[in-house]
Amino acid sequence: MPKIAMLMGGLLVLLGLTVFGGFRLGQGQWPSPTALIPSFLGIPILLLGALALRPTSRKHALHVVSLLALLGVVLPLLRLVSVLFSGGQVGGMTLVSLGMTVLLSGVLLGGCVKSFVDARRSRSASASGRAPT
């Protein structure tokens, strides 16, 4: 799971930089720093994934990664819903950025939850002497 967290963190950083650069090229002016939000989310996920490679830090680091992934799903969805319900429109690059942030964070969150469930099953099975299911 740490390697997946590092991959998703790296993809979020790349997404933020790509969207920021895409706005710059597409509009010919400097974009808002908010275009880098996926990168600001991806950097700590990437670093925590690297920290989780150490077995002593894995549990805590991956719990923080799952919290950041949850924020990466909920916050862009809230922004999208609030803009759409207020009658506003979401531009192409913004929609791509929000959608990809939700998708990447959702995949990461799902992987974290599966990892936590598998770890719990493994611990309970080893305590009772059975093979994990």
N, C-alpha and C positions, 0 to 999 in steps of 0.2 A: 503494500500500500504506500510506503514512502516514495517509491519511484513513480507511482501514478500521481501522487500529490505534486511531486517535482515537475512532472510532465504537464499537468494541468496548470500549475503555476506559471510555467514557462510559456504555455499557450496563451494564458491571460495577459502576460506581459507583452507578448508579440501582438496580440489583438489590440491592446491599447496603443502601442506604438504605430501599428498599421492604420488604425482609425485616425489617430492624430496626424500622421503623414498624409493620409487620404484626404482629410479636410484641407490640409495645407495645399496640396496639389489641385484639388477640385475647386476650391473657392479662391485661391490666389491670395489668401490672407491668413494670418495666424489664427488657428482655432482656439476655442476655449480650453483651458487645462482640464476641464471635466471629461474631455475625450480620452484622457489618460487614466480614468477611473479603473478600467479593467487591469491596467498595469499596477496601480496602487493596491489592488486586491491580490494580484498574482505574485508580487514580490514577497509578501510575508508567507504566502502558501508555499512558494518555492523554497524559501529559507527553512520553514518549519518541516517541509518534506525532507530536506537535507538533515535537519536535526533528528528527525525520526529514524534515520538510518542507524543511530545508536540505540541499541535495545533498551538502555536505561531511560531514555527520553521518549521512546516511541508512543507510549500511551498518552502522555500529556500533550505532546506535539500534535498527534492526530486528532485529539479532541478539539484543540484550537483550530486545526485545519477544517474540521467538520463545522465548527461555528462560523468560520469565514465563508465556507461554501454555502451554508444556509443563508447568510447575508447576501452572497452573490446570486442567490436564486430569488429571494424575497424582495430586495430593494429595487432591482431593475424591473421586476414585475409590477411593483407598486408605482414606480415612475411611469411605466407604460400605461397602466390602467388609469392613473390620475390624468395624464395628458389626453387620453382618448375620451374619458368621461367629461372633461372640461371643454370638449369640442375642438381641441387643438389637433395638429397633425404632427406626425413623427417623420423626420427626414430619412432618406435611404440609409445613410451611413450610421445615423443614430439608431435606427431600427436594427441594423445588422449588429451593431455593438451591443445593444441590449439583449437581443436574441442569442447571440453567441455567448455572452456572459452567463445568461440563464442556463444555456445548454451545457457549457463546460462546468459550471458550478454544480449543476444538477447531477451530472455524471460523477463528479468527484464526491458529492454528498452521498449518492447511492453507493458508491464504492466504500466510503467510510462506514456507513451503516452496516453493509454486508460484512465488512471486516470486524466490526464490533460484535455482531451477532455470532460470527464464526469463532471469535476468540472466547466469547462467553460459553458457547457450546463445547469448545475444546477443553476449557477449564472445568466445566461441570462434568464432562465425560471422564476426564483424567482423575477427578476427585472420587468418582464412583467406580472407576476401574473399567469402564466400557469404552469402546471405540466411538469417536465422534461420528454423528450422522450427517 
